[in-house]
Amino acid sequence: MNAQLPVRLHHYGWMVDDQEANRRYYEDIIGLPLIATWTEREVLNGTERALSHTFYGLADGSALAFFQMADPEAQQEFQTKINYTPIRHIALKVDQDTQQAIHKRLIDAGRTEPGTFIIDHGYCVSLYTTDPNQLQLEFTVDHPDIDNINAERLRTAHADLARWLAGDHSSNNPWRDRSTTPGTAG
């Protein structure tokens, strides 16, 4: 592959109904700093709209971004209500101390199972939780041997996909603790 790849995620955008409840969750509980608030007027769908656009920073310079429209009708028009699933989520890489600190703050804020849980995927251990906007978040600690694990998955990526598409749905994850059931605390 010769094409230039994107450098990193710049931001991921999502709609919110309450910017202050969102700030309390992301800044006070999760620990992501509010790094910018833009209050603007934009022409969207042919109409000028007043909106607030907040950014919460990650260590690599990327951000999670959240929009709220001033007009309730515009808010409804751009609302991103979707069928909830834990499969649709944002995964953020953290170290073990950071994951434990976030987990403690979530528990202290009353966010416990089933909405907040841990899964050991073998190649990583993930803390899952849902924000006030029903956005699923994953805070992931990589396995200590992640470089070798990633090299193996890269080496077999096309063959693994072809096997799956041909109907062989067996696991190729020897690193996973088979006693851990997805969706439960591990």
ABEGO torsion letter per residue (X at the ends): XABBBBABBABBBBBBABAAAAAAAAAAAAGBBBABBBBBBBBBGGBBBBBBBBBBBBAAGBBBBBBBBABAAAAAAABABBBBBAABBBBBBBBAAAAAAAAAAAAAAGBBOAABBBBBAGABBBBBBBBAAGBBBBBBBBBAAAAAAAAAAAAAAAAAAAAAAAGBABBABAABBAABBBGBBX
